[in-house]
Amino acid sequence: MTTLHAAEWLNTDHPLALADFHGRVLVVEVFQMLCPGCVSHGLPQAGRIASTFAPGKVAVIGLHSVFEHHEAMTPAALRAFLHEYRIRFPVAVDQPGTPGPLPRTMAEWQLEGTPTLVLFDRHGQMRARHFGQVSDLALGAQIMALMLEGRE
């Protein structure tokens, strides 16, 4: 079973779990605020997804998974970053890894780095992991396919 290990949640008034998204396609944008690809591509794409699809059908959350520059990427700095970049969707702060430098969720999900976009189907199964950039068109097609699965 896939688990999201959050030390803290931002942009939501209560902690979330993957089970909270059952019945919807879930898009998780895994990022670090000092990652150039995350800032220029990953987070803007997650914002476009959130504004394009109905929230009752597709949910978008962020996962701040810090594996470098720990001293600079504190929760207080992340709060300011989310405010400045106008990121409104919920963001989890990945729990530190033990042992090793990779945060807990990042390690369990076997992610290669950031930015990574992870797709879960309506039943909570991880269906895709995209490390680096993925085109909006290809991603939109994947999301629509997951939305339509089992509806024939």
ChimeraX commands (.cxc) that place a marker at each C-alpha (Angstrom):
marker #1 position 0.00,0.00,0.00 radius 0.5
marker #1 position 1.32,3.41,-0.95 radius 0.5
marker #1 position 1.65,5.92,1.88 radius 0.5
marker #1 position 2.44,9.61,1.97 radius 0.5
marker #1 position 4.60,10.44,5.02 radius 0.5
marker #1 position 3.99,14.10,5.82 radius 0.5
marker #1 position 5.74,15.87,8.66 radius 0.5
marker #1 position 3.51,18.90,8.10 radius 0.5
marker #1 position 0.80,20.17,5.73 radius 0.5
marker #1 position 0.48,23.65,4.28 radius 0.5
marker #1 position -2.46,25.24,2.41 radius 0.5
marker #1 position -4.96,23.00,4.19 radius 0.5
marker #1 position -6.55,23.19,7.62 radius 0.5
marker #1 position -6.08,19.49,8.38 radius 0.5
marker #1 position -3.65,16.66,7.53 radius 0.5
marker #1 position -4.49,14.67,4.41 radius 0.5
marker #1 position -3.94,11.04,3.43 radius 0.5
marker #1 position -3.96,9.36,0.04 radius 0.5
marker #1 position -7.23,7.66,1.01 radius 0.5
marker #1 position -8.87,11.11,1.14 radius 0.5
marker #1 position -8.59,11.24,-2.65 radius 0.5
marker #1 position -10.25,7.91,-3.52 radius 0.5
marker #1 position -12.75,8.38,-6.31 radius 0.5
marker #1 position -10.62,11.10,-7.91 radius 0.5
marker #1 position -7.45,11.04,-9.97 radius 0.5
marker #1 position -4.65,12.38,-7.78 radius 0.5
marker #1 position -1.71,14.36,-9.15 radius 0.5
marker #1 position 1.24,14.76,-6.78 radius 0.5
marker #1 position 3.91,17.30,-7.74 radius 0.5
marker #1 position 7.11,16.35,-5.90 radius 0.5
marker #1 position 9.39,19.37,-5.68 radius 0.5
marker #1 position 12.03,21.35,-3.85 radius 0.5
marker #1 position 11.70,25.12,-3.74 radius 0.5
marker #1 position 15.35,25.58,-4.79 radius 0.5
marker #1 position 15.00,23.26,-7.80 radius 0.5
marker #1 position 15.02,25.32,-11.04 radius 0.5
marker #1 position 12.98,22.72,-12.99 radius 0.5
marker #1 position 10.39,22.62,-10.22 radius 0.5
marker #1 position 9.95,26.40,-10.24 radius 0.5
marker #1 position 9.98,26.83,-14.03 radius 0.5
marker #1 position 8.06,23.72,-15.08 radius 0.5
marker #1 position 6.73,21.35,-12.42 radius 0.5
marker #1 position 4.84,23.72,-10.12 radius 0.5
marker #1 position 3.34,25.83,-12.93 radius 0.5
marker #1 position 2.15,22.63,-14.61 radius 0.5
marker #1 position 0.55,21.43,-11.37 radius 0.5
marker #1 position -1.22,24.79,-11.14 radius 0.5
marker #1 position -2.50,24.43,-14.70 radius 0.5
marker #1 position -3.83,20.95,-13.90 radius 0.5
marker #1 position -5.59,22.25,-10.78 radius 0.5
marker #1 position -7.24,25.06,-12.76 radius 0.5
marker #1 position -8.15,22.87,-15.77 radius 0.5
marker #1 position -9.84,19.85,-14.21 radius 0.5
marker #1 position -12.85,19.85,-11.89 radius 0.5
marker #1 position -11.70,19.37,-8.27 radius 0.5
marker #1 position -14.30,16.64,-7.83 radius 0.5
marker #1 position -12.59,14.63,-10.58 radius 0.5
marker #1 position -8.87,15.49,-10.24 radius 0.5
marker #1 position -7.04,16.55,-7.09 radius 0.5
marker #1 position -3.61,18.20,-7.07 radius 0.5
marker #1 position -1.24,18.27,-4.11 radius 0.5
marker #1 position 2.41,19.08,-3.68 radius 0.5
marker #1 position 5.08,17.10,-1.83 radius 0.5
marker #1 position 8.11,19.12,-0.74 radius 0.5
marker #1 position 10.84,16.44,-0.64 radius 0.5
marker #1 position 14.14,17.97,0.45 radius 0.5
marker #1 position 17.23,15.88,-0.23 radius 0.5
marker #1 position 19.78,18.71,-0.43 radius 0.5
marker #1 position 20.29,22.20,1.05 radius 0.5
marker #1 position 18.28,21.22,4.13 radius 0.5
marker #1 position 19.33,24.30,6.11 radius 0.5
marker #1 position 17.82,26.62,3.47 radius 0.5
marker #1 position 14.54,24.81,2.88 radius 0.5
marker #1 position 12.76,25.15,6.19 radius 0.5
marker #1 position 8.98,25.07,6.67 radius 0.5
marker #1 position 9.02,28.85,7.27 radius 0.5
marker #1 position 10.85,29.41,3.97 radius 0.5
marker #1 position 8.41,27.05,2.24 radius 0.5
marker #1 position 5.42,29.03,3.56 radius 0.5
marker #1 position 6.90,32.22,2.11 radius 0.5
marker #1 position 7.68,30.44,-1.19 radius 0.5
marker #1 position 4.10,29.14,-1.54 radius 0.5
marker #1 position 2.75,32.63,-0.83 radius 0.5
marker #1 position 5.09,34.39,-3.28 radius 0.5
marker #1 position 4.45,31.88,-6.09 radius 0.5
marker #1 position 0.70,31.82,-5.33 radius 0.5
marker #1 position 0.58,28.06,-4.92 radius 0.5
marker #1 position -2.85,27.33,-3.48 radius 0.5
marker #1 position -3.11,23.54,-3.54 radius 0.5
marker #1 position -2.24,21.55,-0.38 radius 0.5
marker #1 position 1.46,20.84,0.11 radius 0.5
marker #1 position 2.92,18.12,2.34 radius 0.5
marker #1 position 6.42,18.38,3.78 radius 0.5
marker #1 position 8.03,14.95,3.34 radius 0.5
marker #1 position 9.34,13.35,6.53 radius 0.5
marker #1 position 13.12,13.06,6.83 radius 0.5
marker #1 position 14.53,9.72,5.75 radius 0.5
marker #1 position 16.13,7.27,8.13 radius 0.5
marker #1 position 18.75,6.23,7.29 radius 0.5
marker #1 position 20.06,8.19,4.37 radius 0.5
marker #1 position 19.54,11.55,2.71 radius 0.5
marker #1 position 16.28,10.82,0.85 radius 0.5
marker #1 position 13.04,11.88,2.51 radius 0.5
marker #1 position 10.78,9.01,3.57 radius 0.5
marker #1 position 8.03,9.25,0.92 radius 0.5
marker #1 position 10.55,9.94,-1.85 radius 0.5
marker #1 position 12.49,6.80,-0.90 radius 0.5
marker #1 position 9.39,4.59,-0.53 radius 0.5
marker #1 position 7.98,5.74,-3.86 radius 0.5
marker #1 position 11.40,5.11,-5.46 radius 0.5
marker #1 position 11.61,8.59,-6.96 radius 0.5
marker #1 position 14.76,9.70,-8.78 radius 0.5
marker #1 position 14.67,13.40,-7.92 radius 0.5
marker #1 position 12.72,16.56,-8.50 radius 0.5
marker #1 position 10.62,17.61,-10.24 radius 0.5
marker #1 position 8.61,14.41,-10.35 radius 0.5
marker #1 position 4.91,14.22,-11.12 radius 0.5
marker #1 position 3.11,11.15,-9.77 radius 0.5
marker #1 position -0.34,10.03,-10.92 radius 0.5
marker #1 position -2.71,7.90,-8.84 radius 0.5
marker #1 position -5.89,6.41,-10.27 radius 0.5
marker #1 position -9.34,6.75,-8.70 radius 0.5
marker #1 position -8.65,3.65,-6.57 radius 0.5
marker #1 position -5.45,5.03,-5.06 radius 0.5
marker #1 position -3.02,2.99,-7.16 radius 0.5
marker #1 position 0.14,4.70,-8.37 radius 0.5
marker #1 position -0.01,4.60,-12.15 radius 0.5
marker #1 position 2.77,6.87,-13.41 radius 0.5
marker #1 position 5.93,8.63,-12.26 radius 0.5
marker #1 position 7.37,11.32,-14.51 radius 0.5
marker #1 position 10.84,12.53,-13.53 radius 0.5
marker #1 position 11.69,15.84,-15.18 radius 0.5
marker #1 position 9.42,17.43,-17.74 radius 0.5
marker #1 position 6.34,15.89,-19.30 radius 0.5
marker #1 position 4.29,17.77,-21.89 radius 0.5
marker #1 position 0.91,19.17,-20.89 radius 0.5
marker #1 position -0.74,17.36,-23.80 radius 0.5
marker #1 position 0.66,13.93,-22.89 radius 0.5
marker #1 position -0.14,14.44,-19.23 radius 0.5
marker #1 position -3.66,15.64,-19.97 radius 0.5
marker #1 position -4.26,12.50,-22.03 radius 0.5
marker #1 position -3.03,10.30,-19.16 radius 0.5
marker #1 position -5.25,12.10,-16.65 radius 0.5
marker #1 position -8.30,11.79,-18.92 radius 0.5
marker #1 position -7.62,8.08,-19.47 radius 0.5
marker #1 position -7.50,7.55,-15.70 radius 0.5
marker #1 position -10.72,9.57,-15.26 radius 0.5
marker #1 position -12.51,7.42,-17.84 radius 0.5
marker #1 position -11.24,4.02,-16.66 radius 0.5
marker #1 position -14.05,1.66,-15.72 radius 0.5
marker #1 position -16.77,3.97,-17.00 radius 0.5
marker #1 position -17.57,2.10,-20.22 radius 0.5
marker link #1:1,2 radius 0.2
marker link #1:2,3 radius 0.2
marker link #1:3,4 radius 0.2
marker link #1:4,5 radius 0.2
marker link #1:5,6 radius 0.2
marker link #1:6,7 radius 0.2
marker link #1:7,8 radius 0.2
marker link #1:8,9 radius 0.2
marker link #1:9,10 radius 0.2
marker link #1:10,11 radius 0.2
marker link #1:11,12 radius 0.2
marker link #1:12,13 radius 0.2
marker link #1:13,14 radius 0.2
marker link #1:14,15 radius 0.2
marker link #1:15,16 radius 0.2
marker link #1:16,17 radius 0.2
marker link #1:17,18 radius 0.2
marker link #1:18,19 radius 0.2
marker link #1:19,20 radius 0.2
marker link #1:20,21 radius 0.2
marker link #1:21,22 radius 0.2
marker link #1:22,23 radius 0.2
marker link #1:23,24 radius 0.2
marker link #1:24,25 radius 0.2
marker link #1:25,26 radius 0.2
marker link #1:26,27 radius 0.2
marker link #1:27,28 radius 0.2
marker link #1:28,29 radius 0.2
marker link #1:29,30 radius 0.2
marker link #1:30,31 radius 0.2
marker link #1:31,32 radius 0.2
marker link #1:32,33 radius 0.2
marker link #1:33,34 radius 0.2
marker link #1:34,35 radius 0.2
marker link #1:35,36 radius 0.2
marker link #1:36,37 radius 0.2
marker link #1:37,38 radius 0.2
marker link #1:38,39 radius 0.2
marker link #1:39,40 radius 0.2
marker link #1:40,41 radius 0.2
marker link #1:41,42 radius 0.2
marker link #1:42,43 radius 0.2
marker link #1:43,44 radius 0.2
marker link #1:44,45 radius 0.2
marker link #1:45,46 radius 0.2
marker link #1:46,47 radius 0.2
marker link #1:47,48 radius 0.2
marker link #1:48,49 radius 0.2
marker link #1:49,50 radius 0.2
marker link #1:50,51 radius 0.2
marker link #1:51,52 radius 0.2
marker link #1:52,53 radius 0.2
marker link #1:53,54 radius 0.2
marker link #1:54,55 radius 0.2
marker link #1:55,56 radius 0.2
marker link #1:56,57 radius 0.2
marker link #1:57,58 radius 0.2
marker link #1:58,59 radius 0.2
marker link #1:59,60 radius 0.2
marker link #1:60,61 radius 0.2
marker link #1:61,62 radius 0.2
marker link #1:62,63 radius 0.2
marker link #1:63,64 radius 0.2
marker link #1:64,65 radius 0.2
marker link #1:65,66 radius 0.2
marker link #1:66,67 radius 0.2
marker link #1:67,68 radius 0.2
marker link #1:68,69 radius 0.2
marker link #1:69,70 radius 0.2
marker link #1:70,71 radius 0.2
marker link #1:71,72 radius 0.2
marker link #1:72,73 radius 0.2
marker link #1:73,74 radius 0.2
marker link #1:74,75 radius 0.2
marker link #1:75,76 radius 0.2
marker link #1:76,77 radius 0.2
marker link #1:77,78 radius 0.2
marker link #1:78,79 radius 0.2
marker link #1:79,80 radius 0.2
marker link #1:80,81 radius 0.2
marker link #1:81,82 radius 0.2
marker link #1:82,83 radius 0.2
marker link #1:83,84 radius 0.2
marker link #1:84,85 radius 0.2
marker link #1:85,86 radius 0.2
marker link #1:86,87 radius 0.2
marker link #1:87,88 radius 0.2
marker link #1:88,89 radius 0.2
marker link #1:89,90 radius 0.2
marker link #1:90,91 radius 0.2
marker link #1:91,92 radius 0.2
marker link #1:92,93 radius 0.2
marker link #1:93,94 radius 0.2
marker link #1:94,95 radius 0.2
marker link #1:95,96 radius 0.2
marker link #1:96,97 radius 0.2
marker link #1:97,98 radius 0.2
marker link #1:98,99 radius 0.2
marker link #1:99,100 radius 0.2
marker link #1:100,101 radius 0.2
marker link #1:101,102 radius 0.2
marker link #1:102,103 radius 0.2
marker link #1:103,104 radius 0.2
marker link #1:104,105 radius 0.2
marker link #1:105,106 radius 0.2
marker link #1:106,107 radius 0.2
marker link #1:107,108 radius 0.2
marker link #1:108,109 radius 0.2
marker link #1:109,110 radius 0.2
marker link #1:110,111 radius 0.2
marker link #1:111,112 radius 0.2
marker link #1:112,113 radius 0.2
marker link #1:113,114 radius 0.2
marker link #1:114,115 radius 0.2
marker link #1:115,116 radius 0.2
marker link #1:116,117 radius 0.2
marker link #1:117,118 radius 0.2
marker link #1:118,119 radius 0.2
marker link #1:119,120 radius 0.2
marker link #1:120,121 radius 0.2
marker link #1:121,122 radius 0.2
marker link #1:122,123 radius 0.2
marker link #1:123,124 radius 0.2
marker link #1:124,125 radius 0.2
marker link #1:125,126 radius 0.2
marker link #1:126,127 radius 0.2
marker link #1:127,128 radius 0.2
marker link #1:128,129 radius 0.2
marker link #1:129,130 radius 0.2
marker link #1:130,131 radius 0.2
marker link #1:131,132 radius 0.2
marker link #1:132,133 radius 0.2
marker link #1:133,134 radius 0.2
marker link #1:134,135 radius 0.2
marker link #1:135,136 radius 0.2
marker link #1:136,137 radius 0.2
marker link #1:137,138 radius 0.2
marker link #1:138,139 radius 0.2
marker link #1:139,140 radius 0.2
marker link #1:140,141 radius 0.2
marker link #1:141,142 radius 0.2
marker link #1:142,143 radius 0.2
marker link #1:143,144 radius 0.2
marker link #1:144,145 radius 0.2
marker link #1:145,146 radius 0.2
marker link #1:146,147 radius 0.2
marker link #1:147,148 radius 0.2
marker link #1:148,149 radius 0.2
marker link #1:149,150 radius 0.2
marker link #1:150,151 radius 0.2
marker link #1:151,152 radius 0.2
view
